[in-house]
């Protein structure tokens, strides 16, 4: 069964950190590029970080220097380390290939608020 399962979200204060995880089916993970996306209320879903193979990474300007994407090829898992979180980072976070080719998972809610 092809699926993406995100976890690790929560409520955090501004300046705090969270680490998101995405467990992907092997057929998805075998594709070279994986990405983390987010969708805030009333906004379109946007790509915030992607990783190609094991090393090449790309970030949206809004998260550059604060977020780090990585992948564990042995466990078919993609991570997003988020530091120095801001209220504008509040959104539901999803993973998928880059570009997105598979049905979206349920996502994980990240809320940054004092």
C-alpha positions in Angstrom: 0.0 0.0 0.0 1.4 3.4 -1.0 1.3 5.8 1.9 2.9 8.7 3.6 2.6 9.1 7.4 3.7 12.3 9.0 4.3 12.8 12.8 6.0 15.0 15.3 4.0 18.2 15.2 2.7 20.0 18.2 2.3 23.4 20.0 5.6 25.2 20.6 6.5 28.7 21.7 8.2 31.2 19.3 11.9 30.4 19.1 11.3 26.7 19.9 12.1 23.6 17.9 10.3 20.6 16.6 11.4 17.6 14.6 9.0 16.1 12.1 9.2 12.6 10.7 7.7 11.1 7.5 7.5 7.3 7.0 7.1 6.6 3.3 6.3 3.4 1.5 9.4 2.0 -0.2 8.0 2.6 -3.7 7.8 6.3 -2.8 11.1 6.5 -1.1 12.9 5.0 -4.0 12.2 8.2 -5.9 15.1 10.5 -5.7 13.6 13.7 -4.5 11.5 14.0 -1.3 10.0 17.2 0.1 8.2 18.7 3.0 5.3 20.9 2.3 3.0 23.1 4.5 -0.4 24.6 4.2 -1.5 27.4 6.5 -5.2 28.3 6.9 -6.5 30.1 3.8 -3.3 29.6 1.9 -2.1 27.3 -0.8 0.2 24.4 0.0 3.8 25.3 -0.5 7.1 23.4 -0.7 9.4 24.4 2.1 12.3 21.9 1.8 13.4 19.1 -0.5 16.2 16.6 -0.6 17.6 14.9 -3.7 19.4 11.6 -3.1 21.2 11.9 0.2 22.8 15.3 0.1 21.4 17.9 -2.2 18.9 20.1 -0.3 16.8 23.1 -1.2 14.8 25.4 1.0 12.2 28.1 0.7 13.6 31.5 1.5 11.2 31.8 4.5 12.8 28.8 6.3 16.4 28.9 5.0 18.9 28.8 7.9 16.2 27.6 10.4 15.0 24.2 8.9 17.0 21.2 8.0 15.7 18.3 5.9 17.4 14.9 6.0 16.5 11.3 5.1 17.3 7.8 6.4 17.4 5.5 3.5 17.5 2.4 5.7 14.2 3.2 7.3 12.5 5.0 4.4 12.0 8.1 6.6 12.4 11.8 5.9 12.9 14.3 8.7 12.5 18.1 9.1 14.3 19.7 11.9 12.7 23.1 12.6 14.5 25.6 14.8 13.8 29.2 15.7 10.1 28.7 14.9 8.0 31.7 14.2 4.2 32.2 14.4 4.1 32.3 10.6 5.4 28.7 10.5 2.0 27.6 11.9 0.6 25.2 9.4 -0.2 21.5 8.6 3.0 19.9 7.4 3.0 17.2 4.8 5.7 15.1 3.0 5.6 13.9 -0.6 7.9 13.5 -3.5 9.2 16.6 -5.2 7.2 17.3 -7.3 4.3 15.8 -5.4 3.1 12.6 -7.2 1.3 10.6 -4.5 -1.9 11.0 -2.4 -1.3 13.2 0.5 -1.1 11.8 4.0 -3.0 13.3 7.0 -0.2 15.8 7.7 0.9 16.9 11.2 -0.2 20.2 12.8 2.5 22.6 13.9 1.3 25.6 15.9 3.8 28.3 17.0 2.2 30.5 19.7 3.0 32.0 23.0 
